[in-house]
Amino acid sequence: MLTSYRRMTAGAAATPAASHHIPRRLSVILQMDRPRLQFRGGVGVGGQGVLQSRNWVIEAAVGSTRVRGLRSTGEEEVKRKVQPPNCCAYDHEHQEAVAVEKSKDGDRRVEVVVAAATTVVLGVGNRVLYKLALVPLKQYPFFLAQLATFGYIVVYFSILYLRYQAGKVTDEMLSLPKFPLVAVGLLEALAAASGMAAGAILSGAAIPILSQSFLVWQLILSYIFLGRRYSFNQLFGCFLVAVGVIITVASGSGADSLMGAGIFWSLLMIISFLLQAADTILKEIIFLDAAQRLKGGSVDLFVINSFGSAYQAIFICLLIPFLSNLWGIPFSQLPNYFKDGSACFLNIGTMSKSCDGAPLLPLLFIIVNMCFNISLLHLLKISSAVVSCLASTFTVPITVYLFTLPLPYTGVASSLPPGFVAGAIVLLVGIFGVASRTQALEVICFLMYIGDHQ
């Protein structure tokens, strides 16, 4: 390849106006982008192609009129080379992209922390208000469960309709496959049935102890179906969370009630939490699949809640004869049972004397329970099933502590379990083990904020 140079000098030969604006000496090399191909010795078998490129050296020298040729041996003298700052522009754009990505990660982390804190607060309120709602409806817990189940359908579909009219819910969201939502309804119905059956036998703090199997099922199912991989610190942290809750609760009467209930009912409750864990994993899969079908978009929460609750209600209706027997209510007496439960809920008629606190307390429980389910599903959508499970687990020791306070309608407050403080410390250490260092600091700040505002 041959390289040739040409030098053009703008000096006295140039116009005075041009030479006035030209620096005293400036040499610029312009590399031609397209080399040309010359043939020497003729075209044919003996012809030889020589690739040439031409460099132009433009030199401005005041007072010089010579035009000098530069040899291709590299003896040229160049004072400055001007190159396009492509690398600088690339670095600037790359830095901007990295800054935007870091900003998005920071916003997402803040969103997850706020959603987790909201879920914890609503979860505590849900547990406390459920206990308070059963004060007037202590004879009708099955009525309260069915009222909540079928009431959700009316509320969720009403909100879904309003969001559809506002354009928040699209036709593409409503046209997503419904079979996974049918599976969600079935899992929730079976979890409710098995949980009610075991809960009718188990008592005291045995259920919170067995509920820690939910976190174990979450880890196993997310590993199998979502391909999640967890570090040793995360696994050990989840283990400490479960141990902390068990220490907190079992230091009271939980261990005695757990051992005295029998292994069958304990296993049935563990199966109930397995079904609940499968339900949350399936919902996370639905969110991931919807993001692909909607080309990066996300399905509205109320699409999942509305159709999932509707299918759950259908399966609950099929299981009502079985569920009613679990609660000791013969199927033939269900109409009278629901009639008396409705009268107690409305606090009218002869039931008004024994249903003090209704309908305010049951309504508060239904509202808070609905908000808790929405918040939990939102946290699942923006994070993962394990994070939502940890947020729900964190409500257990707080609820235990609140029941030691003089709450209305609860009578004499219970005493704090002996191992409460030790269990709470182990639980917090476990949460910090699961979370990253930044998330742990954010949790500490959140706990300090709660402590300052109590």
FITORGU-106023 format. One record per residue (C-alpha): residue number from 1; y, x, z. Coordinates in Angstrom, 3 decimals, padded with zeros to 6 digits. Example, Ala and Ser with C-alpha at 12.3 -4.5 7.8 and 13.67 -1.06 7.14 Angstrom:
BEGIN
+-----+----------+----------+----------+
| pos |        v |        u |        w |
+-----+----------+----------+----------+
|   1 | -004.500 |  012.300 |  007.800 |
|   2 | -001.060 |  013.670 |  007.140 |
+-----+----------+----------+----------+
This chain:
BEGIN
+-----+----------+----------+----------+
| pos |        v |        u |        w |
+-----+----------+----------+----------+
|   1 |  000.000 |  000.000 |  000.000 |
|   2 |  003.382 |  001.410 | -001.054 |
|   3 |  006.626 |  000.661 |  000.743 |
|   4 |  010.041 |  001.095 | -000.794 |
|   5 |  013.480 |  000.735 |  000.738 |
|   6 |  016.877 | -000.034 | -000.749 |
|   7 |  020.118 |  000.635 |  001.054 |
|   8 |  023.240 | -001.298 |  000.258 |
|   9 |  026.439 |  000.048 |  001.784 |
|  10 |  029.485 | -002.069 |  002.295 |
|  11 |  032.424 |  000.216 |  002.664 |
|  12 |  035.542 |  001.003 |  000.684 |
|  13 |  033.969 | -000.460 | -002.412 |
|  14 |  033.829 | -003.765 | -000.655 |
|  15 |  036.779 | -006.013 | -000.309 |
|  16 |  039.226 | -005.229 |  002.491 |
|  17 |  038.631 | -008.605 |  004.079 |
|  18 |  034.906 | -008.014 |  004.184 |
|  19 |  035.186 | -004.487 |  005.572 |
|  20 |  037.572 | -005.714 |  008.264 |
|  21 |  034.843 | -007.846 |  009.876 |
|  22 |  032.022 | -005.332 |  009.493 |
|  23 |  031.277 | -002.933 |  012.401 |
|  24 |  031.790 |  000.743 |  011.842 |
|  25 |  028.119 |  001.383 |  011.220 |
|  26 |  025.326 | -001.179 |  011.237 |
|  27 |  021.932 | -000.761 |  009.673 |
|  28 |  019.573 | -003.736 |  009.397 |
|  29 |  016.077 | -003.773 |  008.016 |
|  30 |  014.940 | -006.967 |  006.357 |
|  31 |  011.170 | -007.081 |  005.804 |
|  32 |  010.163 | -009.214 |  002.857 |
|  33 |  007.525 | -011.739 |  003.978 |
|  34 |  005.749 | -011.898 |  000.658 |
|  35 |  004.391 | -008.584 | -000.636 |
|  36 |  003.850 | -008.309 | -004.347 |
|  37 |  000.850 | -006.970 | -006.174 |
|  38 |  001.297 | -004.456 | -009.055 |
|  39 | -001.413 | -003.269 | -011.430 |
|  40 | -001.452 |  000.288 | -012.651 |
|  41 | -003.506 |  001.622 | -015.512 |
|  42 | -003.723 | -001.681 | -017.295 |
|  43 | -005.495 | -004.890 | -016.552 |
|  44 | -009.249 | -004.702 | -016.768 |
|  45 | -012.146 | -002.884 | -015.279 |
|  46 | -010.185 |  000.301 | -014.812 |
|  47 | -007.082 | -001.391 | -013.547 |
|  48 | -006.080 | -000.710 | -009.972 |
|  49 | -004.098 | -003.160 | -007.883 |
|  50 | -001.468 | -001.686 | -005.589 |
|  51 |  000.088 | -003.872 | -002.883 |
|  52 |  003.767 | -003.140 | -002.428 |
|  53 |  006.352 | -004.451 | -000.034 |
|  54 |  010.060 | -003.896 | -000.157 |
|  55 |  012.391 | -003.238 |  002.739 |
|  56 |  016.110 | -003.591 |  002.306 |
|  57 |  018.336 | -001.464 |  004.476 |
|  58 |  021.831 | -002.872 |  004.568 |
|  59 |  024.301 | -000.379 |  005.939 |
|  60 |  027.924 | -001.074 |  006.595 |
|  61 |  029.974 |  002.095 |  006.866 |
|  62 |  033.726 |  002.026 |  006.650 |
|  63 |  035.090 |  004.603 |  004.250 |
|  64 |  031.747 |  005.323 |  002.564 |
|  65 |  031.093 |  004.439 | -001.080 |
|  66 |  027.765 |  006.070 | -001.552 |
|  67 |  024.573 |  004.195 | -002.211 |
|  68 |  021.676 |  006.217 | -000.988 |
|  69 |  017.996 |  005.600 | -001.562 |
|  70 |  015.559 |  006.124 |  001.206 |
|  71 |  012.213 |  007.615 |  000.536 |
|  72 |  009.073 |  005.741 |  001.588 |
|  73 |  007.942 |  008.738 |  003.675 |
|  74 |  009.759 |  007.344 |  006.730 |
|  75 |  012.845 |  009.578 |  006.747 |
|  76 |  015.204 |  006.609 |  007.080 |
|  77 |  017.704 |  006.483 |  009.900 |
|  78 |  018.061 |  003.041 |  011.416 |
|  79 |  020.448 |  002.306 |  014.223 |
|  80 |  019.296 | -001.240 |  015.056 |
|  81 |  016.430 | -003.513 |  014.139 |
|  82 |  017.060 | -007.201 |  014.372 |
|  83 |  013.933 | -009.235 |  015.133 |
|  84 |  013.743 | -012.964 |  015.740 |
|  85 |  013.333 | -013.678 |  019.479 |
|  86 |  010.154 | -015.705 |  019.022 |
|  87 |  008.497 | -014.262 |  022.116 |
|  88 |  011.504 | -015.098 |  024.255 |
|  89 |  011.556 | -018.670 |  023.005 |
|  90 |  007.824 | -018.982 |  023.658 |
|  91 |  008.181 | -017.618 |  027.182 |
|  92 |  011.024 | -020.023 |  027.903 |
|  93 |  009.063 | -023.024 |  026.633 |
|  94 |  005.980 | -021.887 |  028.561 |
|  95 |  007.983 | -021.534 |  031.770 |
|  96 |  009.428 | -025.005 |  031.278 |
|  97 |  005.938 | -026.463 |  030.730 |
|  98 |  004.636 | -024.739 |  033.865 |
|  99 |  007.602 | -026.023 |  035.878 |
| 100 |  007.027 | -029.574 |  034.651 |
| 101 |  003.317 | -029.320 |  035.475 |
| 102 |  004.070 | -028.033 |  038.989 |
| 103 |  006.543 | -030.849 |  039.495 |
| 104 |  003.931 | -033.406 |  038.444 |
| 105 |  001.352 | -031.843 |  040.798 |
| 106 |  003.854 | -031.968 |  043.646 |
| 107 |  004.716 | -035.601 |  042.938 |
| 108 |  001.033 | -036.501 |  042.741 |
| 109 |  000.325 | -034.738 |  046.052 |
| 110 |  003.144 | -036.633 |  047.731 |
| 111 |  001.873 | -039.896 |  046.225 |
| 112 | -001.640 | -039.260 |  047.555 |
| 113 | -000.353 | -038.412 |  051.052 |
| 114 |  001.844 | -041.532 |  051.176 |
| 115 | -001.007 | -043.718 |  049.885 |
| 116 | -003.425 | -042.217 |  052.426 |
| 117 | -000.963 | -042.767 |  055.278 |
| 118 | -000.416 | -046.371 |  054.166 |
| 119 | -004.168 | -046.903 |  053.979 |
| 120 | -004.637 | -045.548 |  057.514 |
| 121 | -001.920 | -047.808 |  058.936 |
| 122 | -003.275 | -050.886 |  057.149 |
| 123 | -006.845 | -049.954 |  058.089 |
| 124 | -005.937 | -049.808 |  061.764 |
| 125 | -004.132 | -053.140 |  061.494 |
| 126 | -007.130 | -054.608 |  059.693 |
| 127 | -009.539 | -053.604 |  062.472 |
| 128 | -007.262 | -054.772 |  065.271 |
| 129 | -006.371 | -058.095 |  063.628 |
| 130 | -010.010 | -058.841 |  062.849 |
| 131 | -010.733 | -058.583 |  066.558 |
| 132 | -007.741 | -060.809 |  067.322 |
| 133 | -008.662 | -063.347 |  064.610 |
| 134 | -012.070 | -063.811 |  066.189 |
| 135 | -010.453 | -064.873 |  069.475 |
| 136 | -009.700 | -068.432 |  068.220 |
| 137 | -012.577 | -068.385 |  065.712 |
| 138 | -015.179 | -066.786 |  067.971 |
| 139 | -017.598 | -069.615 |  067.142 |
| 140 | -016.857 | -069.479 |  063.395 |
| 141 | -017.007 | -065.856 |  062.169 |
| 142 | -019.040 | -066.904 |  059.113 |
| 143 | -016.320 | -069.419 |  058.218 |
| 144 | -013.667 | -066.669 |  058.494 |
| 145 | -015.672 | -064.371 |  056.198 |
| 146 | -016.073 | -067.058 |  053.521 |
| 147 | -012.429 | -068.126 |  053.852 |
| 148 | -011.344 | -064.546 |  053.184 |
| 149 | -013.782 | -064.110 |  050.270 |
| 150 | -012.767 | -067.242 |  048.384 |
| 151 | -009.118 | -067.002 |  049.394 |
| 152 | -008.886 | -063.601 |  047.733 |
| 153 | -009.870 | -065.110 |  044.405 |
| 154 | -006.932 | -067.522 |  044.427 |
| 155 | -004.438 | -064.868 |  045.526 |
| 156 | -005.695 | -062.073 |  043.252 |
| 157 | -005.820 | -064.197 |  040.101 |
| 158 | -002.373 | -065.622 |  040.873 |
| 159 | -000.952 | -062.104 |  041.109 |
| 160 | -002.886 | -061.109 |  037.988 |
| 161 | -001.356 | -064.010 |  036.061 |
| 162 |  002.170 | -063.085 |  037.177 |
| 163 |  001.641 | -059.436 |  036.229 |
| 164 |  000.267 | -060.516 |  032.854 |
| 165 |  003.362 | -062.608 |  032.222 |
| 166 |  005.546 | -059.656 |  033.219 |
| 167 |  003.720 | -057.349 |  030.799 |
| 168 |  002.139 | -055.167 |  033.503 |
| 169 | -001.323 | -056.340 |  032.475 |
| 170 | -002.183 | -056.146 |  028.771 |
| 171 | -004.785 | -057.807 |  026.606 |
| 172 | -006.542 | -054.453 |  026.260 |
| 173 | -007.023 | -054.313 |  030.040 |
| 174 | -008.445 | -057.824 |  030.127 |
| 175 | -010.810 | -057.038 |  027.245 |
| 176 | -012.502 | -054.153 |  029.078 |
| 177 | -016.288 | -054.574 |  029.567 |
| 178 | -017.063 | -056.945 |  032.417 |
| 179 | -020.620 | -055.819 |  033.151 |
| 180 | -019.486 | -053.005 |  035.510 |
| 181 | -017.385 | -055.554 |  037.388 |
| 182 | -020.447 | -057.813 |  037.674 |
| 183 | -022.247 | -054.850 |  039.242 |
| 184 | -019.287 | -054.368 |  041.604 |
| 185 | -019.553 | -058.004 |  042.718 |
| 186 | -023.296 | -057.706 |  043.234 |
| 187 | -022.997 | -054.518 |  045.304 |
| 188 | -020.270 | -056.012 |  047.467 |
| 189 | -022.275 | -059.204 |  048.043 |
| 190 | -025.441 | -057.276 |  048.965 |
| 191 | -023.449 | -054.947 |  051.225 |
| 192 | -021.916 | -057.945 |  052.988 |
| 193 | -025.308 | -059.639 |  053.392 |
| 194 | -027.062 | -056.577 |  054.789 |
| 195 | -024.078 | -055.691 |  056.970 |
| 196 | -023.966 | -059.203 |  058.439 |
| 197 | -027.694 | -059.143 |  059.103 |
| 198 | -027.549 | -055.822 |  060.933 |
| 199 | -024.233 | -056.612 |  062.614 |
| 200 | -025.719 | -059.732 |  064.167 |
| 201 | -028.172 | -057.523 |  066.085 |
| 202 | -026.203 | -054.309 |  066.614 |
| 203 | -023.427 | -054.452 |  069.176 |
| 204 | -020.668 | -052.412 |  070.735 |
| 205 | -019.792 | -049.085 |  069.103 |
| 206 | -023.072 | -048.685 |  067.210 |
| 207 | -021.554 | -049.854 |  063.917 |
| 208 | -018.732 | -047.225 |  063.869 |
| 209 | -021.336 | -044.551 |  064.573 |
| 210 | -023.591 | -045.680 |  061.729 |
| 211 | -020.582 | -046.115 |  059.443 |
| 212 | -020.304 | -042.321 |  059.213 |
| 213 | -023.272 | -042.425 |  056.838 |
| 214 | -020.787 | -043.892 |  054.353 |
| 215 | -019.137 | -040.473 |  053.951 |
| 216 | -022.513 | -038.803 |  053.418 |
| 217 | -023.409 | -041.341 |  050.718 |
| 218 | -020.027 | -040.748 |  049.078 |
| 219 | -020.672 | -037.028 |  048.790 |
| 220 | -024.192 | -037.491 |  047.433 |
| 221 | -023.295 | -040.186 |  044.879 |
| 222 | -020.167 | -038.403 |  043.658 |
| 223 | -022.283 | -035.266 |  043.174 |
| 224 | -024.877 | -037.174 |  041.132 |
| 225 | -022.774 | -039.587 |  039.061 |
| 226 | -019.375 | -037.881 |  038.872 |
| 227 | -020.480 | -034.262 |  038.740 |
| 228 | -018.279 | -033.328 |  041.685 |
| 229 | -018.874 | -029.987 |  043.331 |
| 230 | -017.731 | -029.352 |  046.880 |
| 231 | -017.104 | -026.079 |  048.641 |
| 232 | -018.717 | -025.150 |  051.921 |
| 233 | -015.438 | -025.781 |  053.768 |
| 234 | -015.219 | -029.296 |  052.352 |
| 235 | -018.824 | -030.137 |  053.226 |
| 236 | -018.460 | -028.687 |  056.697 |
| 237 | -015.184 | -030.571 |  057.113 |
| 238 | -016.854 | -033.879 |  056.220 |
| 239 | -019.599 | -033.062 |  058.704 |
| 240 | -017.008 | -032.464 |  061.434 |
| 241 | -015.267 | -035.758 |  060.580 |
| 242 | -018.518 | -037.659 |  061.127 |
| 243 | -019.298 | -035.723 |  064.310 |
| 244 | -015.798 | -036.366 |  065.639 |
| 245 | -016.126 | -040.124 |  065.200 |
| 246 | -019.580 | -040.122 |  066.778 |
| 247 | -018.325 | -038.134 |  069.790 |
| 248 | -015.317 | -040.428 |  070.126 |
| 249 | -017.359 | -043.628 |  070.128 |
| 250 | -020.751 | -042.605 |  071.488 |
| 251 | -019.249 | -041.259 |  074.693 |
| 252 | -018.893 | -044.890 |  075.729 |
| 253 | -021.525 | -047.565 |  075.336 |
| 254 | -022.275 | -046.866 |  071.684 |
| 255 | -025.315 | -044.692 |  072.229 |
| 256 | -027.053 | -047.241 |  074.451 |
| 257 | -026.502 | -050.105 |  072.011 |
| 258 | -027.683 | -047.926 |  069.118 |
| 259 | -030.916 | -046.894 |  070.821 |
| 260 | -031.639 | -050.355 |  072.129 |
| 261 | -031.181 | -052.228 |  068.836 |
| 262 | -034.204 | -050.778 |  067.089 |
| 263 | -034.619 | -048.489 |  064.119 |
| 264 | -034.964 | -051.274 |  061.520 |
| 265 | -031.517 | -052.763 |  062.067 |
| 266 | -029.947 | -049.320 |  062.166 |
| 267 | -031.546 | -048.471 |  058.820 |
| 268 | -030.394 | -051.798 |  057.400 |
| 269 | -026.816 | -051.012 |  058.407 |
| 270 | -027.110 | -047.568 |  056.794 |
| 271 | -028.328 | -049.262 |  053.591 |
| 272 | -025.289 | -051.530 |  053.782 |
| 273 | -023.019 | -048.479 |  053.802 |
| 274 | -025.020 | -047.019 |  050.907 |
| 275 | -024.204 | -050.137 |  048.870 |
| 276 | -020.537 | -049.875 |  049.839 |
| 277 | -020.456 | -046.213 |  048.797 |
| 278 | -022.091 | -047.087 |  045.458 |
| 279 | -019.439 | -049.777 |  045.016 |
| 280 | -016.555 | -047.314 |  045.436 |
| 281 | -018.182 | -044.730 |  043.150 |
| 282 | -018.674 | -047.416 |  040.497 |
| 283 | -015.014 | -048.400 |  040.765 |
| 284 | -013.984 | -044.781 |  040.274 |
| 285 | -016.202 | -044.629 |  037.179 |
| 286 | -014.537 | -047.819 |  035.912 |
| 287 | -011.091 | -046.231 |  036.312 |
| 288 | -012.192 | -043.097 |  034.442 |
| 289 | -013.797 | -045.099 |  031.635 |
| 290 | -010.746 | -047.350 |  031.339 |
| 291 | -008.495 | -044.297 |  030.954 |
| 292 | -010.537 | -043.246 |  027.915 |
| 293 | -010.660 | -046.719 |  026.392 |
| 294 | -006.922 | -047.244 |  026.930 |
| 295 | -006.173 | -043.794 |  025.430 |
| 296 | -004.737 | -042.220 |  028.545 |
| 297 | -003.518 | -045.434 |  030.145 |
| 298 | -004.774 | -046.854 |  033.428 |
| 299 | -006.158 | -050.280 |  034.158 |
| 300 | -004.196 | -052.461 |  036.552 |
| 301 | -005.588 | -052.725 |  040.079 |
| 302 | -005.602 | -056.504 |  040.039 |
| 303 | -007.901 | -056.589 |  037.021 |
| 304 | -010.532 | -054.833 |  039.119 |
| 305 | -009.780 | -056.789 |  042.292 |
| 306 | -009.670 | -060.208 |  040.636 |
| 307 | -012.842 | -060.036 |  038.579 |
| 308 | -014.716 | -058.052 |  041.219 |
| 309 | -013.904 | -060.675 |  043.878 |
| 310 | -014.841 | -063.500 |  041.509 |
| 311 | -018.290 | -062.052 |  040.806 |
| 312 | -018.747 | -061.260 |  044.489 |
| 313 | -018.024 | -064.921 |  045.345 |
| 314 | -020.610 | -066.058 |  042.811 |
| 315 | -023.309 | -063.876 |  044.357 |
| 316 | -022.224 | -064.908 |  047.864 |
| 317 | -022.757 | -068.554 |  046.888 |
| 318 | -026.289 | -067.689 |  045.803 |
| 319 | -026.894 | -065.906 |  049.106 |
| 320 | -025.333 | -068.529 |  051.381 |
| 321 | -028.694 | -070.058 |  052.493 |
| 322 | -029.861 | -066.585 |  053.540 |
| 323 | -026.534 | -065.639 |  055.147 |
| 324 | -026.219 | -068.870 |  057.090 |
| 325 | -029.625 | -068.320 |  058.652 |
| 326 | -028.542 | -064.830 |  059.709 |
| 327 | -025.681 | -066.384 |  061.643 |
| 328 | -028.007 | -068.923 |  063.219 |
| 329 | -026.687 | -071.852 |  061.178 |
| 330 | -029.296 | -074.012 |  059.429 |
| 331 | -028.432 | -074.636 |  055.806 |
| 332 | -028.434 | -078.405 |  056.353 |
| 333 | -025.715 | -078.050 |  059.015 |
| 334 | -023.354 | -075.976 |  056.875 |
| 335 | -021.079 | -078.926 |  055.890 |
| 336 | -020.413 | -079.801 |  059.548 |
| 337 | -019.997 | -076.110 |  060.385 |
| 338 | -017.315 | -075.621 |  057.717 |
| 339 | -015.614 | -078.862 |  058.758 |
| 340 | -015.343 | -077.782 |  062.391 |
| 341 | -014.312 | -074.276 |  061.320 |
| 342 | -011.506 | -075.687 |  059.184 |
| 343 | -010.269 | -077.816 |  062.099 |
| 344 | -010.291 | -074.788 |  064.386 |
| 345 | -008.527 | -072.656 |  061.776 |
| 346 | -005.777 | -075.258 |  061.403 |
| 347 | -005.764 | -075.807 |  065.181 |
| 348 | -005.867 | -079.583 |  064.893 |
| 349 | -007.843 | -082.401 |  066.487 |
| 350 | -010.183 | -081.774 |  069.338 |
| 351 | -010.434 | -078.089 |  068.420 |
| 352 | -006.820 | -077.340 |  069.328 |
| 353 | -007.646 | -076.616 |  072.981 |
| 354 | -010.254 | -073.929 |  072.271 |
| 355 | -008.604 | -072.355 |  069.207 |
| 356 | -005.449 | -070.896 |  070.722 |
| 357 | -003.844 | -068.393 |  068.351 |
| 358 | -004.897 | -070.157 |  065.151 |
| 359 | -003.862 | -070.263 |  062.364 |
| 360 | -001.445 | -067.337 |  062.896 |
| 361 | -003.967 | -064.670 |  063.890 |
| 362 | -006.546 | -065.483 |  061.155 |
| 363 | -003.811 | -065.621 |  058.525 |
| 364 | -002.413 | -062.280 |  059.650 |
| 365 | -005.885 | -060.770 |  059.400 |
| 366 | -006.434 | -062.152 |  055.873 |
| 367 | -003.041 | -060.871 |  054.669 |
| 368 | -003.465 | -057.407 |  056.181 |
| 369 | -007.076 | -057.205 |  055.003 |
| 370 | -005.953 | -058.036 |  051.474 |
| 371 | -003.213 | -055.380 |  051.604 |
| 372 | -005.710 | -052.880 |  052.997 |
| 373 | -008.157 | -053.512 |  050.138 |
| 374 | -005.371 | -053.098 |  047.567 |
| 375 | -004.132 | -049.901 |  049.239 |
| 376 | -007.664 | -048.507 |  049.456 |
| 377 | -008.280 | -049.223 |  045.773 |
| 378 | -004.944 | -047.625 |  044.839 |
| 379 | -005.854 | -044.511 |  046.827 |
| 380 | -009.231 | -044.449 |  045.079 |
| 381 | -007.471 | -044.688 |  041.709 |
| 382 | -005.066 | -041.779 |  042.252 |
| 383 | -007.434 | -039.501 |  044.221 |
| 384 | -011.180 | -039.917 |  044.711 |
| 385 | -013.750 | -041.949 |  046.597 |
| 386 | -014.166 | -039.211 |  049.217 |
| 387 | -010.434 | -039.132 |  050.004 |
| 388 | -010.333 | -042.915 |  050.397 |
| 389 | -013.383 | -042.709 |  052.657 |
| 390 | -011.716 | -040.076 |  054.857 |
| 391 | -008.592 | -042.222 |  055.156 |
| 392 | -010.714 | -045.184 |  056.207 |
| 393 | -012.682 | -043.039 |  058.681 |
| 394 | -009.473 | -041.783 |  060.275 |
| 395 | -008.728 | -045.344 |  061.436 |
| 396 | -011.684 | -045.426 |  063.849 |
| 397 | -010.337 | -043.257 |  066.719 |
| 398 | -006.856 | -044.781 |  066.380 |
| 399 | -008.364 | -048.254 |  066.683 |
| 400 | -010.400 | -047.200 |  069.726 |
| 401 | -007.218 | -045.967 |  071.372 |
| 402 | -005.258 | -049.137 |  070.544 |
| 403 | -007.898 | -051.304 |  072.194 |
| 404 | -007.157 | -049.504 |  075.447 |
| 405 | -003.641 | -050.986 |  075.337 |
| 406 | -002.811 | -054.481 |  076.673 |
| 407 | -002.943 | -056.374 |  073.372 |
| 408 | -002.312 | -060.146 |  073.341 |
| 409 | -005.313 | -062.521 |  073.396 |
| 410 | -007.723 | -059.671 |  074.174 |
| 411 | -007.775 | -060.056 |  077.940 |
| 412 | -008.414 | -056.927 |  079.988 |
| 413 | -007.931 | -053.725 |  078.011 |
| 414 | -010.926 | -051.415 |  077.688 |
| 415 | -010.924 | -047.916 |  079.122 |
| 416 | -010.658 | -044.820 |  076.963 |
| 417 | -014.082 | -043.223 |  076.272 |
| 418 | -014.594 | -039.911 |  078.099 |
| 419 | -015.103 | -037.944 |  074.885 |
| 420 | -012.170 | -039.473 |  073.006 |
| 421 | -009.894 | -036.423 |  073.034 |
| 422 | -012.695 | -033.985 |  072.111 |
| 423 | -013.899 | -036.269 |  069.320 |
| 424 | -010.387 | -036.731 |  067.943 |
| 425 | -009.838 | -032.953 |  067.857 |
| 426 | -013.127 | -032.389 |  066.019 |
| 427 | -012.203 | -035.142 |  063.551 |
| 428 | -008.791 | -033.579 |  062.817 |
| 429 | -010.363 | -030.149 |  062.313 |
| 430 | -012.795 | -031.731 |  059.873 |
| 431 | -010.003 | -033.388 |  057.892 |
| 432 | -008.135 | -030.083 |  057.648 |
| 433 | -011.355 | -028.455 |  056.462 |
| 434 | -011.683 | -030.967 |  053.635 |
| 435 | -008.026 | -030.809 |  052.623 |
| 436 | -006.253 | -027.827 |  051.137 |
| 437 | -003.765 | -025.821 |  053.183 |
| 438 | -000.797 | -027.699 |  051.726 |
| 439 | -002.407 | -031.067 |  052.312 |
| 440 | -003.232 | -030.091 |  055.890 |
| 441 |  000.416 | -029.247 |  056.551 |
| 442 |  001.451 | -032.578 |  055.087 |
| 443 | -001.015 | -034.378 |  057.367 |
| 444 |  000.400 | -032.497 |  060.375 |
| 445 |  003.930 | -033.540 |  059.383 |
| 446 |  002.783 | -037.137 |  059.042 |
| 447 |  001.152 | -037.088 |  062.496 |
| 448 |  004.316 | -035.566 |  063.994 |
| 449 |  006.357 | -038.314 |  062.355 |
| 450 |  004.100 | -040.987 |  063.881 |
| 451 |  004.348 | -039.338 |  067.288 |
| 452 |  008.151 | -039.257 |  067.132 |
| 453 |  008.382 | -042.947 |  066.203 |
| 454 |  006.002 | -044.395 |  068.775 |
+-----+----------+----------+----------+
